[in-house]
């Protein structure tokens, strides 16, 4: 445990001394739930941080779909 972590722990511990028993139990329950949550790996968090196609299509097929869906207007407009 680092010195900073120990200092943080001591600070929170002193804050919790003033709480009643019910509030302390509620705090323990919430901390337990937060520990049990499934943690994302750093790699998953990295890939979720930007837009990506969720499908398993190849890059070529996605590129073809995008190009096929493009609509261009006629540059020679007649008035």
C-alpha positions as CSV (number, residue, x, y, z in Angstrom):
1,X,0.0,0.0,0.0
2,X,1.4,3.4,-1.0
3,X,1.6,6.3,1.4
4,X,-1.0,8.2,-0.7
5,X,-3.4,5.2,-0.5
6,X,-2.9,4.9,3.2
7,X,-3.5,8.6,3.7
8,X,-6.8,8.4,1.7
9,X,-7.9,5.3,3.7
10,X,-7.2,7.1,7.0
11,X,-9.1,10.2,5.9
12,X,-12.2,8.2,4.9
13,X,-12.0,6.1,8.0
14,X,-12.1,9.2,10.2
15,X,-15.1,10.4,8.2
16,X,-17.0,7.1,8.8
17,X,-16.5,7.3,12.5
18,X,-19.3,9.8,12.8
19,X,-21.9,7.7,10.9
20,X,-24.5,5.6,12.6
21,X,-24.5,1.8,12.3
22,X,-27.2,1.6,9.6
23,X,-25.4,4.1,7.4
24,X,-22.1,2.2,7.8
25,X,-23.9,-1.1,6.8
26,X,-25.4,0.7,3.7
27,X,-21.9,1.9,2.8
28,X,-20.5,-1.6,3.2
29,X,-23.2,-2.9,0.9
30,X,-22.6,-0.3,-1.8
31,X,-18.8,-0.9,-1.6
32,X,-19.4,-4.7,-1.9
33,X,-21.6,-4.2,-5.0
34,X,-19.0,-1.9,-6.6
35,X,-16.3,-4.6,-6.1
36,X,-18.6,-7.3,-7.6
37,X,-19.3,-5.4,-10.8
38,X,-17.6,-6.9,-13.7
39,X,-14.6,-4.7,-14.5
40,X,-13.7,-4.0,-18.1
41,X,-10.2,-4.7,-19.2
42,X,-8.1,-1.8,-20.3
43,X,-8.3,-3.1,-23.9
44,X,-12.1,-3.3,-23.9
45,X,-12.2,0.2,-22.5
46,X,-9.8,1.4,-25.2
47,X,-11.9,0.0,-28.0
48,X,-15.1,1.2,-26.5
49,X,-13.8,4.8,-26.3
50,X,-14.2,5.4,-30.0
51,X,-16.8,4.5,-32.6
52,X,-16.5,1.2,-34.2
53,X,-18.7,-1.2,-36.2
54,X,-20.1,-3.8,-33.9
55,X,-20.5,-6.3,-36.8
56,X,-17.9,-8.8,-37.9
57,X,-18.0,-7.6,-41.5
58,X,-14.8,-7.1,-43.4
59,X,-13.5,-3.6,-44.0
60,X,-13.9,-4.1,-47.7
61,X,-17.6,-5.0,-47.4
62,X,-18.3,-2.1,-45.1
63,X,-16.5,0.3,-47.5
64,X,-18.6,-1.0,-50.4
65,X,-21.8,-0.5,-48.5
66,X,-20.9,3.1,-47.7
67,X,-19.9,3.9,-51.2
68,X,-23.2,2.3,-52.5
69,X,-25.3,4.3,-50.2
70,X,-23.9,7.7,-51.3
71,X,-26.2,10.0,-53.2
72,X,-24.8,12.8,-55.2
73,X,-26.8,15.7,-56.6
74,X,-26.5,16.8,-60.2
75,X,-23.9,19.6,-60.4
76,X,-25.6,21.0,-63.5
77,X,-28.7,22.5,-62.2
78,X,-31.0,24.2,-64.8
79,X,-33.1,27.1,-63.9
